[in-house]
Amino acid sequence: MAEPKLSPKWLRLVIFWIGIIATVTYRAIIIFNHYKIYFWSDVLWYVGTIGFVIYFWHRSQISERRIKVIQEQNLGEKIRQSSLDSETKESVNYVIGGLSSSMEKWNYTAIFITSGLALFFMVALNLFKLSK
């Protein structure tokens, strides 16, 4: 396995802001719908949904890489055999155990897939509406 590396800081910031923008736009849809500003409500929906597709795909990839590193490097066993004090071992094993048993990857994957499907169907519906 290649040495695990963090994504570049600029990419992490871009993904962070994509997630923030997607979240805010989804909340703003409620306000725009209330005032019957449907064009901008649709624009916000597209921005938010595309943002969620990107954000949750990225999060799923990170979660998968973390689990792979834990398994391939046998980190749990290495910590147990290390000379660290017992409190530190317990803490590190807690973090490693939580990462390797977490369902977050599946949560991220489900949100990525359902957002992608929603985007596909919305585009298809809008194209169908335009062709009438």
C-alpha positions in Angstrom: 0.0 0.0 0.0 1.2 3.5 -0.8 1.9 5.8 2.2 -1.4 7.3 3.4 -1.5 11.0 2.8 -4.0 13.7 3.5 -5.6 15.5 0.7 -4.1 18.9 0.0 -5.3 21.6 2.3 -6.8 23.6 -0.5 -8.9 20.6 -1.5 -10.1 20.0 2.0 -11.2 23.6 2.2 -13.0 23.4 -1.1 -14.9 20.3 0.0 -15.7 21.9 3.3 -17.2 24.9 1.7 -19.1 22.8 -0.9 -20.7 21.0 2.1 -21.5 24.3 3.8 -23.0 25.9 0.7 -25.0 22.7 -0.1 -26.4 22.7 3.5 -27.3 26.4 3.4 -28.9 26.3 0.0 -31.1 23.4 1.1 -32.3 25.5 4.0 -32.9 28.5 1.9 -35.2 26.6 -0.4 -37.8 26.7 2.4 -37.7 30.5 2.3 -37.8 30.9 -1.4 -40.7 28.4 -1.7 -42.6 30.3 1.0 -42.3 33.5 -1.1 -43.2 31.6 -4.3 -39.8 32.3 -5.9 -39.7 29.0 -7.6 -37.0 29.6 -10.2 -34.4 30.5 -7.5 -35.7 27.6 -5.3 -34.9 25.2 -8.2 -31.5 26.8 -8.7 -30.8 26.4 -5.0 -32.0 22.8 -5.1 -29.5 22.0 -8.0 -26.7 23.8 -6.2 -27.4 21.9 -3.0 -27.8 18.5 -4.6 -24.7 18.8 -6.7 -22.8 20.0 -3.6 -24.1 17.0 -1.6 -23.1 14.6 -4.4 -19.5 16.0 -4.4 -19.3 16.3 -0.6 -20.6 12.9 0.3 -18.6 11.1 -2.5 -15.5 12.7 -1.0 -16.4 11.7 2.6 -17.1 8.2 1.5 -13.7 8.0 -0.1 -12.0 9.2 3.0 -13.8 6.8 5.2 -12.9 3.9 2.9 -9.2 4.9 2.9 -9.1 5.2 6.7 -10.6 1.7 7.1 -8.1 0.3 4.5 -5.1 1.8 6.4 -6.3 0.4 9.7 -6.7 -3.1 8.2 -3.7 -3.2 5.9 -1.3 -1.8 8.6 -2.9 -4.0 11.3 -3.0 -0.9 13.5 -5.1 -2.5 16.3 -2.6 -5.3 16.9 0.4 -3.0 16.7 -1.1 -0.7 19.3 -1.9 -3.7 21.6 1.8 -4.9 21.3 3.2 -1.4 21.7 4.9 -0.1 24.9 2.4 2.7 25.3 0.8 3.0 28.7 -2.6 1.3 29.1 -4.6 4.5 29.1 -3.1 5.6 25.8 -3.6 2.1 24.3 -7.3 2.2 25.3 -7.7 5.6 23.8 -6.0 4.7 20.5 -7.9 1.4 20.3 -11.1 3.3 20.9 -10.4 5.6 18.0 -9.2 2.8 15.7 -12.2 0.6 16.7 -14.7 3.3 16.1 -13.2 4.1 12.7 -13.1 0.5 11.5 -16.5 -0.4 12.8 -18.4 2.8 11.9 -21.2 2.8 9.4 -20.3 6.3 8.3 -19.0 5.1 4.9 -22.4 3.5 4.2 -24.2 6.6 5.4 -22.1 8.8 3.1 -22.5 6.3 0.2 -26.3 6.3 0.6 -26.5 10.1 0.6 -24.2 10.2 -2.4 -26.2 7.7 -4.4 -29.6 9.1 -3.4 -28.5 12.7 -4.2 -27.1 11.5 -7.6 -30.4 9.7 -8.4 -32.5 12.7 -7.3 -30.3 14.9 -9.5 -30.7 12.5 -12.5 -34.5 12.3 -12.1 -34.9 16.1 -11.7 -32.9 16.8 -14.8 -34.9 14.1 -16.7 -38.2 15.5 -15.4 -37.3 19.1 -16.4 -36.1 18.0 -19.8 -39.4 16.1 -20.3 -41.3 19.1 -19.2 -39.4 21.3 -21.7 -40.1 18.9 -24.5 -43.9 19.1 -24.1 
